[in-house]
Amino acid sequence: MSKTNDDGTIPITVEFSGGLEMLFSNERKLSLAIPAKDETGNGSNIAYLVRHLCDKVMKDPRKELFVLDGTVRPGILVLINEADWELEGEDKYEIQEGDNILFVSTLHGG
């Protein structure tokens, strides 16, 4: 079970690289406190974090550059505490206090 703040949030760090920072007001690193529980009352996971980033953090209207069919689009690597998210259960990984989530675009437009 993830540890939460008194206000029911989990403090985490989210980073963007490979051009994704353009979608987030050119911020490469964000310190966020996300709700400990998602809309259904379950522990917040990466899928919830992606929705939260799109709905509450991303100012750029081009959400399709970050998500496709409700998940992180192909070509974006996701690292959870420097480990590939595939090793952690991908979007089902339940976020823990102090996690560092890095989104890296491997796609380069021209």
VOSE-169826 format. One record per residue: residue in one letter; y, z negated, x of N, C-alpha, C in turn. Coordinates in steps of 0.1 Angstrom, whole numbers, always signed. Layout:
N
   residu     nc2     nc3     nc1    cac2    cac3    cac1     cc2     cc3     cc1
        A       Y       Z       X       Y       Z       X       Y       Z       X
...
# end
This chain:
110
   residu     nc2     nc3     nc1    cac2    cac3    cac1     cc2     cc3     cc1
        M     -12      +0      +8      +0      +0      +0     +12      +0      +9
        S     +22      +8      +5     +34      +9     +13     +43      -3     +11
        K     +50      -7     +21     +59     -18     +20     +72     -12     +14
        T     +79     -20      +5     +91     -15      -1    +102     -25      +1
        N    +115     -20      +0    +126     -28      +1    +127     -36     -12
        D    +136     -46     -13    +138     -54     -25    +142     -45     -37
        D    +149     -34     -34    +154     -25     -45    +143     -15     -49
        G    +131     -16     -44    +120      -7     -49    +120      +6     -42
        T    +126      +7     -30    +126     +19     -22    +119     +18      -9
        I    +115     +29      -3    +109     +30     +10    +118     +37     +20
        P    +122     +30     +31    +131     +37     +40    +122     +46     +49
        I    +127     +59     +50    +120     +69     +58    +130     +77     +66
        T    +126     +85     +75    +134     +95     +82    +128    +109     +79
        V    +137    +118     +75    +133    +132     +72    +141    +141     +82
        E    +134    +150     +89    +140    +159     +98    +137    +173     +94
        F    +147    +182     +98    +145    +197     +95    +148    +204    +108
        S    +140    +215    +110    +142    +223    +122    +138    +237    +119
        G    +141    +246    +128    +137    +260    +127    +146    +268    +116
        G    +158    +262    +113    +166    +269    +103    +167    +262     +90
        L    +157    +253     +87    +157    +246     +74    +169    +237     +72
        E    +175    +232     +83    +186    +224     +82    +198    +230     +75
        M    +198    +244     +75    +209    +251     +68    +208    +248     +53
        L    +196    +246     +48    +195    +243     +33    +200    +229     +30
        F    +201    +220     +40    +204    +206     +38    +218    +203     +45
        S    +228    +211     +42    +242    +209     +47    +242    +208     +62
        N    +233    +215     +69    +232    +215     +84    +229    +201     +90
        E    +223    +193     +82    +218    +180     +86    +204    +181     +92
        R    +202    +178    +105    +189    +179    +111    +181    +166    +108
        K    +187    +155    +106    +180    +142    +105    +187    +134     +94
        L    +179    +130     +84    +184    +122     +73    +176    +109     +73
        S    +183     +98     +71    +177     +85     +68    +178     +83     +53
        L    +166     +82     +46    +166     +81     +32    +159     +69     +27
        A    +162     +64     +16    +154     +54      +9    +150     +60      -4
        I    +137     +63      -5    +132     +70     -17    +125     +60     -26
        P    +124     +62     -39    +117     +53     -47    +103     +51     -43
        A     +98     +39     -44     +84     +36     -40     +74     +42     -49
        K     +78     +44     -62     +69     +50     -72     +75     +63     -77
        D     +66     +72     -80     +70     +85     -85     +72     +84    -100
        E     +74     +96    -107     +77     +96    -121     +66     +91    -129
        T     +53     +91    -124     +42     +86    -132     +38     +72    -128
        G     +45     +65    -119     +43     +52    -116     +33     +50    -104
        N     +29     +62     -98     +20     +61     -86     +29     +60     -74
        G     +23     +56     -63     +30     +55     -50     +36     +69     -46
        S     +48     +69     -41     +54     +82     -38     +47     +88     -26
        N     +44    +101     -28     +37    +109     -17     +46    +120     -13
        I     +41    +129      -4     +48    +140      +1     +53    +150     -10
        A     +44    +152     -20     +47    +161     -31     +60    +155     -38
        Y     +60    +142     -40     +72    +136     -46     +84    +138     -37
        L     +82    +136     -24     +94    +137     -15    +100    +151     -15
        V     +91    +161     -16     +96    +175     -17    +104    +177     -29
        R     +99    +172     -41    +107    +173     -53    +120    +166     -52
        H    +120    +154     -46    +132    +145     -44    +142    +153     -35
        L    +137    +159     -25    +146    +166     -16    +153    +178     -23
        C    +145    +185     -31    +151    +197     -38    +160    +192     -49
        D    +157    +182     -56    +165    +177     -68    +177    +169     -64
        K    +176    +161     -53    +187    +151     -50    +194    +154     -37
        V    +188    +160     -28    +194    +161     -14    +198    +175     -11
        M    +191    +186     -14    +194    +199     -11    +206    +204     -19
        K    +216    +209     -12    +228    +214     -18    +227    +229     -20
        D    +220    +236     -11    +218    +250     -12    +210    +254     -24
        P    +215    +264     -32    +207    +268     -44    +194    +276     -41
        R    +192    +280     -28    +180    +288     -25    +168    +279     -23
        K    +164    +272     -33    +152    +263     -31    +139    +270     -28
        E    +139    +283     -32    +127    +291     -29    +125    +293     -14
        L    +135    +290      -6    +133    +291      +9    +125    +279     +14
        F    +124    +268      +6    +118    +256     +10    +105    +253      +2
        V    +105    +257     -11     +93    +255     -19     +88    +267     -26
        L     +75    +268     -28     +70    +280     -35     +58    +274     -44
        D     +58    +277     -56     +48    +272     -66     +46    +257     -65
        G     +58    +250     -64     +57    +235     -64     +53    +228     -51
        T     +51    +235     -41     +48    +229     -28     +56    +235     -17
        V     +55    +229      -5     +62    +235      +7     +57    +249      +9
        R     +66    +259     +11     +62    +273     +12     +54    +275     +25
        P     +45    +285     +25     +38    +289     +37     +49    +292     +48
        G     +45    +289     +60     +54    +292     +71     +63    +280     +75
        I     +61    +269     +67     +68    +256     +71     +58    +246     +75
        L     +59    +242     +87     +50    +231     +92     +55    +218     +87
        V     +46    +209     +83     +50    +195     +80     +43    +186     +89
        L     +51    +177     +96     +45    +167    +105     +48    +153     +99
        I     +38    +145     +98     +40    +131     +94     +37    +123    +106
        N     +48    +116    +111     +47    +108    +123     +40    +116    +134
        E     +45    +128    +136     +41    +137    +147     +27    +143    +145
        A     +20    +140    +134      +7    +146    +131      +8    +156    +120
        D      +0    +167    +122      +0    +178    +111      -4    +171     +98
        W      +3    +175     +87      +0    +169     +74     -14    +172     +69
        E     -20    +183     +75     -33    +186     +71     -43    +175     +75
        L     -40    +167     +85     -48    +156     +90     -46    +144     +81
        E     -35    +144     +73     -31    +132     +66     -33    +134     +50
        G     -39    +145     +46     -40    +147     +32     -30    +156     +26
        E     -22    +163     +34     -11    +172     +29      -2    +165     +20
        D      +1    +171      +8     +11    +165      -1      +7    +153      -8
        K      -6    +149      -7     -11    +137     -13      -9    +124      -5
        Y      -4    +126      +8      -2    +115     +17      +8    +105     +11
        E      +5     +93      +9     +14     +83      +4     +23     +78     +14
        I     +36     +79     +12     +46     +76     +21     +47     +61     +24
        Q     +48     +58     +37     +49     +44     +42     +63     +41     +48
        E     +66     +28     +48     +79     +24     +54     +80     +29     +68
        G     +91     +35     +72     +94     +39     +85     +88     +53     +89
        D     +81     +60     +80     +75     +73     +83     +86     +82     +87
        N     +82     +91     +96     +91    +102    +100     +84    +115     +96
        I     +91    +122     +86     +86    +134     +81     +94    +146     +86
        L     +88    +155     +93     +95    +167     +99     +90    +180     +93
        F    +100    +187     +88     +97    +201     +82    +103    +211     +92
        V     +94    +220     +97     +98    +230    +107     +94    +244    +102
        S    +105    +252    +100    +102    +266     +96     +97    +274    +108
        T     +87    +281    +106     +82    +290    +117     +86    +305    +114
        L     +93    +306    +103     +98    +320     +99    +112    +322    +104
        H    +114    +334    +110    +127    +337    +116    +132    +350    +110
        G    +142    +348    +102    +148    +360     +96    +157    +368    +106
        G    +161    +380    +102    +169    +387    +112    +178    +397    +106
# end
